[in-house]
Amino acid sequence: MSYRLKVILYVIMTAALSCGFLHHAIPPEQINFERLHIFLFNLCSGGTLVIYFTENKKNLSLQGKIFLFLALCFAAASFFEIYSITLILPLFLAGIVERVRIAHFGSCIPKAIFNSTERNSRKFHQASLLCLSIGLLLSSPVIANEVYLHWVHIPKLKLDTFFLGFSFPISLISMSVIFSLMKKQRPQPRILLKNLSFWVINLGVIIFFIFILANWFIPQVIISTILFIAVTTILYIYRKEGARLQQKAFLTSGIFFLIITSITGIIYILLAFSPGYDPVAAHPLLRLHAFTALYGWNLSGLVVVLRHGDFPIQLHSKRIITLHWITVLILCPLGYFFPFFSVVAVIAYGWLLFNLMFRDGIPDEALIGRSTNMLENSD
């Protein structure tokens, strides 16, 4: 990746976290920066990196640059509530994503996802692109209904809630990277577990979203527990079969973030449906859940995607991983409630991003050779 694009993404990703703390300076009743907080990280940075990773070129292509520009326009239009523009832009963005997907996978219809011989890494990869394009396409009718038509009234289907779905493509591309670094030769039971994990993750999240919209308690608990089991299963398989590369420690750390996200999600569901539920008292848990999902798990995958052509780098550094955990689990949640810690969190996050995006490690020929061999023989 070019240095210039890294700088652009660094600025966007840092601005994303900063927007999550601007309520300390300007009350949300006047200006709500939550949408920018979500859009800049998930769609602008995440969506662009999914395209960059798919095209597998040294520099971002012209259509990748157009996607980034239009995504920034979409974020700005949503923030300023210029909904006439937000109805149109997602259609162009989805068209770019589908163009990239078809060019990479060679088919308009994603038949390979249902092919048992297709590698799970490629299934997750194509699912990521599909999820991104479908989410963009659906955003137009959701905006039209919420703002103009009011045909369907679902209390849980708010624009900000729907926009959170743009984080799912990042999760899927992260899973693609994780499965690409697993050994191809493995015991038969693990093959079944890998295939099952793909469908549980993809279908589970879709079903979970439907249950959230329907506001069903027991089904939400059941499906979220199943997703938790699927994530811990993937962690087990990755620790057993993942190649000993510099990416492994960082991605393993990312999966632990995802496990914490799953646990906090289950606890929040239990609290939300309990008698005497107090939204204010549960807010710290909700913020912890959001930060571990966005800047813990999703950031782990995006960094490996961003630097997939730069290895070896110091992603295995214990200091970097420790700083990541302190920033996400302690500084960011505290920063949401206390202005002083918000400044500390942004500084720590900026330093973390700088190390993750720009620092190089000492070349290790054994690691380089092993990495090349793994990509050729991955699951």
Secondary structure, DSSP 8 states (H G I E B T S, - for coil): --HHHHHHHHHHHHHHHHHTTGGGTS-TTT---HHHHHHIIIIIIIIHHHHHHHHT-SS--HHHHHHHHHHHHHHHHHHTT-HHHHTTHHHHHHHHHHHHHHHHHS-SS-GGGG-TTS-HHHHHHHHHHHHHHHHHHHHHHHHIIIIII-----TT--HHHHHGGGGHHHHHHHHHHHHHTBBSS--HHHHHHHHHHHHHHHHHHHHHHHHHHHT-HHHHHHHHHHHHHHHHHHHHHHHHHB-SSHHHHHHHHHHHHHHHHHHHHHHHHHHHTSTT--HHHHHHHHHHHHHIIIIIIIHHHHHHHHTTTT-S-STT-HHHHHHHHHIIIIIHHHHHH-HHHHHHHHHHHHHHHHHHHH------HHHHHHHHHHHHSB-
